[in-house]
Amino acid sequence: MRKDDLIRLRHMLDAAGEALSFVKGKTRTELDTNRMLVLSLVKEIEIIGEAASKVSAETKSKNARIPWPDIIDMRNHLTHVYFDIDLDIVWDTVTKDLPPLVAELEKVILPEKGH
């Protein structure tokens, strides 16, 4: 795997891990009153999407279980529709979509550590 792809995948994994740590012990309703939590989650999702957009087509095709277009589309939506963000989607993205993404990223990254 290209070194820059591995770096991007690690950025994705780090940002996902941070987002998951931010919601630990929190409930969906806290997004309605905790602006800092919202901004933190949105930023981490944007980082994941930006890093994903820079991963080579070759690495993306070799790791088709990762929903690359969805990740990039989410980043684009959050960046361009910043005042019309659906907090239910943000919450579901972090709590439902990020755990399996973390698992897939770990499967890709861990074998590369030996290289």
PyMOL commands that set and color helices and strands:
alter all, ss='L'
color gray80, all
select helices_A, chain A and resi 3-23+28-32+35-54+57-62+68-80+87-112
alter helices_A, ss='H'
color red, helices_A
deselect
rebuild
show_as cartoon
